[in-house]
Amino acid sequence: MNNEVPMLINVFDTAIDSDNLGDGIIMDSVWKVLHELFPQAQFLRTPTHRRATLAEIRAGRRAPLSIVGGTNILKSHMLIRGNWRITPLDYLSWRNIVLMGVGWQQYGGESDAATRLFFRTVLSKTGLQSVRDMHTHGHLRQHVPGVIYTGCPTMWEFDEAKCRTVAVRKARDAVFALTYYRPAPAEDRQLLELLKRKYERVYFWPQQALDVPYMRELGGSGFVPIRPDLAEYDRLLASEDVDFVGARLHGGIRALQHGRRAMIVPVDNRAIEIGKSTALPVIARDDIGAIERWIDNPQPTRLDMPWAAIDRWKAQFLPQAADSRIACR
């Protein structure tokens, strides 16, 4: 008699112990895709924002497949203040890891020797490695084969039909967001004042808790604060007529997922590079005139996603996904 047990998959969950709610937004989309691909699988979760414990490493190593949930987790110096808190033990522990829509932290230079060794040791040499922008593609393809540009998993739902659900007209109210670790007080104040002139009400959503004291330092006033809580943000997007205008990439993408217009004001390479590849609305925060024109002259949202590459990345798992229960004798 055959007994079937679920296939075991280890997921490097980039939202565990993260202080950035954007990681939760990313992982919502990652889990949605993985549950569709592997409906019968059993999933383990391994952290990246802190060092994995020995128990977590032992558990994760039992899985025949490990996938990294996309965020800007790669960089040229992986051992120095990275978003993936690795140690020499990780070099020894992990093999055949597959990336899912990851990005490169900052622009940086050439990868150092320790980083090159990490990539060549732990990343799969036969699987397709999914990256979310061409900047990351250019860096990673120097170290492992099979790197493909797929865009961010948070945007994999934005086919033509989904884009048509995003509002075209200017909303009554706006959601504003800041990034405390990339301060530009003059530009941020100017943007907040513009939104207060253009909209009846301005909500302030802190994607990280430290965005709140930064807003206080700016002396911002005349806005409605939202708690730094993803469920609270979802309720606002679901119930109020709002546009998103602000310096949080995935806060803006979450608004698009709810059918709200969104303009991302980039503070680093992430939104800039994704905007180049996908036509995600992105305007520099010092170009206040262009932001005002976007507010006053609404256009339909049309995102250019690499559908063939996304399908290729998913298809590599089809034999396993079709039988995500495996027989034990």
C-alpha positions, -999 to 999 in steps of 0.1 A, spaced: 0 0 0 13 34 -9 12 64 14 16 98 0 33 126 18 35 163 7 65 175 -12 87 196 11 97 231 -1 119 255 18 110 292 13 135 319 24 108 342 37 120 378 34 92 392 57 103 373 88 116 398 114 116 426 88 108 461 100 96 470 65 60 462 56 70 462 20 85 428 26 51 416 37 36 429 5 62 411 -16 57 378 3 19 380 -1 25 377 -38 53 351 -35 30 329 -14 1 333 -38 23 321 -67 38 292 -48 5 280 -35 -9 280 -71 22 261 -84 24 236 -55 -11 232 -41 -3 201 -21 32 209 -9 43 215 27 63 247 31 91 255 55 101 291 62 137 302 67 145 338 77 168 362 58 166 394 79 182 376 108 206 347 109 189 313 106 191 292 137 207 257 135 172 242 139 159 263 109 189 253 88 185 216 96 148 218 88 154 237 55 181 213 43 155 185 43 136 202 15 146 191 -21 137 227 -33 145 261 -18 131 293 -32 140 329 -22 110 352 -20 119 383 -40 132 416 -24 164 436 -30 183 408 -13 214 407 -34 244 431 -33 280 433 -43 292 427 -7 268 401 7 286 397 40 284 435 49 251 448 62 231 428 37 194 420 36 203 383 37 221 378 70 245 350 59 274 335 78 301 309 67 276 282 78 253 293 50 280 286 25 282 250 38 245 244 43 226 255 12 227 242 -24 205 246 -55 186 276 -43 163 292 -68 156 330 -68 121 344 -74 120 380 -85 149 393 -64 166 427 -68 201 442 -62 206 465 -32 220 498 -45 241 502 -76 274 492 -61 305 479 -80 319 445 -88 311 417 -64 338 408 -40 353 373 -38 332 362 -8 300 372 -27 311 355 -59 318 323 -39 284 325 -22 265 329 -55 284 300 -71 281 278 -41 244 281 -30 225 291 -62 212 265 -86 233 261 -117 205 243 -136 174 262 -124 162 295 -138 171 324 -115 144 351 -116 154 387 -111 131 418 -110 151 443 -131 178 444 -158 203 460 -134 201 429 -112 202 407 -143 235 424 -154 252 418 -121 240 382 -114 245 367 -149 283 371 -143 282 345 -116 255 319 -124 238 307 -156 201 308 -162 194 343 -150 161 357 -165 143 390 -160 108 385 -148 99 417 -129 88 417 -93 63 390 -82 41 417 -68 35 427 -105 29 393 -120 -8 398 -117 -8 429 -139 -19 416 -172 -39 438 -195 -72 429 -178 -58 437 -143 -43 470 -156 -78 480 -168 -91 478 -132 -67 505 -120 -85 539 -118 -78 565 -145 -94 596 -130 -78 616 -102 -90 605 -68 -105 627 -42 -78 620 -16 -42 609 -16 -19 586 3 16 599 10 47 579 20 83 588 30 115 569 34 133 578 66 167 564 56 168 585 23 158 619 37 154 649 15 135 674 37 130 702 12 117 679 -15 96 659 9 79 690 24 73 704 -11 56 671 -22 34 670 9 23 706 4 15 699 -33 -7 670 -23 -25 691 3 -33 716 -24 -44 690 -50 -65 666 -28 -92 671 -2 -75 648 23 -39 634 26 -32 602 44 3 594 57 12 557 57 45 548 73 58 516 57 85 515 84 79 528 120 109 552 117 91 571 89 69 586 117 97 605 135 111 616 102 77 631 94 78 649 127 112 663 119 98 677 87 72 695 107 45 681 84 9 689 93 -26 687 79 -25 650 71 -44 619 85 -20 594 100 -24 557 94 -9 531 117 22 512 103 1 481 98 -5 464 65 -41 454 73 -49 490 81 -34 502 48 -54 475 29 -86 487 46 -79 523 35 -71 513 -1 -103 491 -2 -127 517 12 -114 552 3 -110 570 -31 -73 576 -30 -42 580 -53 -8 569 -40 20 594 -44 51 587 -24 86 573 -18 77 536 -11 79 513 -41 57 484 -27 34 508 -9 26 521 -44 23 486 -59 -1 476 -31 -22 506 -42 -22 494 -78 -32 459 -66 -63 475 -51 -71 494 -83 -58 528 -71 -36 551 -92 0 552 -80 30 574 -86 63 561 -71 88 588 -61 121 569 -60 148 573 -34 172 546 -47 178 522 -76 148 499 -69 119 518 -83 141 535 -109 152 501 -124 117 486 -122 103 517 -138 127 515 -167 118 479 -175 80 479 -168 67 514 -173 57 516 -137 49 553 -130 80 568 -115 90 604 -112 120 619 -93 110 638 -62 128 669 -72 107 671 -104 76 686 -87 62 699 -120 61 664 -135 44 650 -104 18 678 -106 12 670 -143 7 633 -134 -19 643 -108 -38 667 -131 -36 647 -163 -45 611 -155 -35 583 -179 -44 546 -179 -19 524 -162 -2 501 -186 26 479 -173 50 461 -196 57 427 -180 79 399 -194 52 373 -196 72 347 -215 100 348 -189 75 346 -160 59 315 -177 94 300 -182 103 304 -146 70 288 -134 73 260 -160 106 247 -147 86 234 -117 58 218 -136 68 182 -132 71 187 -94 41 209 -92 19 184 -110 28 159 -83 34 178 -52 26 147 -32 52 121 -35 48 84 -28 64 66 2 66 29 2 
